Amino acid sequence: KYADHLPLYRQEQIFARQGVNLERGVMAGWTGHAAARLKPLTERMTEIMMGMDRLFADETTVKILDPGAGKTRTGYFWGVACDEGPYGGRAPPWVVYRYFPSRAHKHGGALLGKYRGILQVDGYEAYDKLGHPDRPGGPATIAHCWAHVRRKFFDLNKG
């Protein structure tokens, strides 16, 4: 489903062509049950990550089916990754994804609200709020991505 970006209705069609009657509702139930079973794991992974020295965060769009409207809408997967190997850490690298319906700061705050270490991000302003000195519990140290900074210089040079 996720690796091949296949919504359940497409999977239902693929199975039907192969003579397998597997209803979308059944697959939706499986997906929901799997997510519920994995929730304690992702919560624990997130808890461990909040104590790490450095994290990487980004968000990306995802098309969400909006059956009542007969079309799709845009949602966002927010990803938080850790990889301390290059810094002598012993924790394995991993990524935790969370879905939110928008790109609003409140979602980044919900996901990274307890984080106080170095947070490497792109230039999106919502992350800057996590580094505000008046932030309850203290600020994270925001480290912007050099590739995003470089683009601005490249754009200035084009003109």
C-alpha positions as CSV (number, residue, x, y, z in Angstrom):
1,K,0.0,0.0,0.0
2,Y,2.5,2.6,1.1
3,A,5.7,1.6,-0.8
4,D,3.8,1.5,-4.1
5,H,1.4,4.4,-3.3
6,L,-1.6,2.2,-3.9
7,P,-4.9,3.3,-2.4
8,L,-7.1,0.5,-1.3
9,Y,-9.6,0.9,-4.1
10,R,-6.7,0.2,-6.6
11,Q,-5.6,-2.8,-4.6
12,E,-9.2,-4.1,-4.7
13,Q,-9.2,-3.7,-8.5
14,I,-5.8,-5.5,-8.8
15,F,-7.0,-8.4,-6.7
16,A,-10.3,-8.6,-8.6
17,R,-8.3,-8.9,-11.9
18,Q,-6.6,-11.9,-10.4
19,G,-9.8,-13.5,-9.3
20,V,-9.5,-12.6,-5.6
21,N,-12.5,-11.0,-4.0
22,L,-10.9,-8.8,-1.4
23,E,-13.1,-5.9,-0.4
24,R,-11.7,-2.5,0.4
25,G,-13.4,-2.5,3.8
26,V,-11.6,-5.6,4.8
27,M,-8.2,-4.1,3.8
28,A,-9.1,-0.9,5.6
29,G,-9.8,-2.9,8.7
30,W,-6.4,-4.7,8.4
31,T,-4.7,-1.3,8.0
32,G,-6.5,0.1,11.0
33,H,-5.7,-2.9,13.2
34,A,-2.0,-2.8,12.1
35,A,-1.8,0.9,12.9
36,A,-3.3,0.3,16.3
37,R,-0.9,-2.6,17.1
38,L,2.1,-0.4,16.0
39,K,1.0,2.7,17.9
40,P,2.8,1.8,21.2
41,L,6.0,1.1,19.2
42,T,5.9,4.5,17.4
43,E,5.0,6.3,20.7
44,R,8.1,4.7,22.3
45,M,10.3,5.5,19.3
46,T,9.1,9.1,19.5
47,E,9.7,9.3,23.2
48,I,13.3,8.0,22.8
49,M,13.9,10.4,19.9
50,M,12.9,13.4,22.1
51,G,15.9,12.7,24.2
52,M,18.5,12.5,21.4
53,D,21.0,15.2,20.7
54,R,20.0,15.8,17.1
55,L,17.0,15.1,14.9
56,F,16.0,15.8,11.3
57,A,12.4,16.9,10.4
58,D,10.5,17.5,7.2
59,E,7.0,17.2,5.9
60,T,5.7,16.2,2.5
61,T,2.3,16.3,0.8
62,V,0.2,13.3,0.3
63,K,-3.1,13.0,-1.7
64,I,-5.9,11.8,0.5
65,L,-9.1,10.5,-1.0
66,D,-12.1,12.6,0.0
67,P,-15.0,10.2,-0.9
68,G,-17.8,12.6,0.0
69,A,-16.4,15.2,-2.4
70,G,-15.5,12.7,-5.1
71,K,-11.9,14.0,-5.3
72,T,-8.7,14.2,-3.4
73,R,-7.4,16.7,-0.9
74,T,-3.9,17.4,0.3
75,G,-2.6,16.1,3.7
76,Y,0.9,16.0,5.1
77,F,3.2,13.3,6.4
78,W,5.6,14.8,8.9
79,G,8.7,12.8,9.3
80,V,11.3,12.9,12.2
81,A,14.5,11.0,11.7
82,C,17.5,10.3,13.8
83,D,20.9,8.9,12.8
84,E,23.6,9.3,15.5
85,G,26.0,6.9,13.8
86,P,28.1,9.6,12.2
87,Y,28.4,11.2,15.6
88,G,29.5,8.1,17.5
89,G,26.0,7.2,18.8
90,R,24.9,3.7,19.3
91,A,21.2,4.0,18.5
92,P,20.1,2.7,15.1
93,P,18.8,5.1,12.6
94,W,15.0,5.4,12.2
95,V,12.2,7.6,11.1
96,V,8.8,8.2,12.7
97,Y,6.0,9.5,10.4
98,R,2.8,11.2,11.6
99,Y,-0.1,12.3,9.4
100,F,-1.6,15.7,9.9
101,P,-4.3,17.4,7.7
102,S,-2.2,20.5,7.2
103,R,1.2,22.1,7.4
104,A,0.3,24.3,10.3
105,H,2.8,25.0,13.1
106,K,0.6,23.4,15.6
107,H,1.2,20.0,14.1
108,G,5.0,20.4,14.2
109,G,4.6,21.5,17.8
110,A,2.5,18.5,18.6
111,L,5.1,16.2,17.1
112,L,8.2,17.9,18.4
113,G,6.8,19.8,21.4
114,K,9.2,18.2,23.9
115,Y,12.3,18.3,21.8
116,R,15.2,20.5,23.0
117,G,18.3,19.3,21.0
118,I,19.5,20.3,17.5
119,L,16.8,20.1,15.0
120,Q,17.9,20.1,11.3
121,V,15.1,21.4,9.0
122,D,14.4,23.2,5.8
123,G,13.5,26.8,5.6
124,Y,9.8,26.4,6.6
125,E,9.0,29.0,9.2
126,A,6.9,26.7,11.4
127,Y,10.0,25.0,12.6
128,D,11.5,28.3,13.7
129,K,8.8,28.6,16.3
130,L,10.3,25.5,18.0
131,G,13.5,27.5,18.5
132,H,11.8,30.5,20.1
133,P,13.5,31.5,23.4
134,D,10.1,31.9,25.2
135,R,9.0,28.4,24.2
136,P,7.6,26.5,27.3
137,G,10.3,24.1,28.5
138,G,13.0,25.9,26.5
139,P,13.9,26.2,22.8
140,A,15.3,23.6,20.4
141,T,18.4,24.7,18.5
142,I,17.3,25.1,14.9
143,A,19.9,24.1,12.2
144,H,18.7,25.0,8.7
145,C,19.7,22.8,5.8
146,W,22.6,24.1,3.7
147,A,21.0,22.9,0.5
148,H,18.0,25.1,1.1
149,V,20.2,28.1,2.0
150,R,22.3,27.5,-1.2
151,R,19.3,27.8,-3.4
152,K,18.7,31.4,-2.3
153,F,22.3,32.3,-3.3
154,F,21.8,30.5,-6.6
155,D,18.6,32.4,-7.2
156,L,20.3,35.7,-6.4
157,N,23.1,34.9,-8.9
158,K,20.7,34.0,-11.7
159,G,19.3,37.5,-11.8
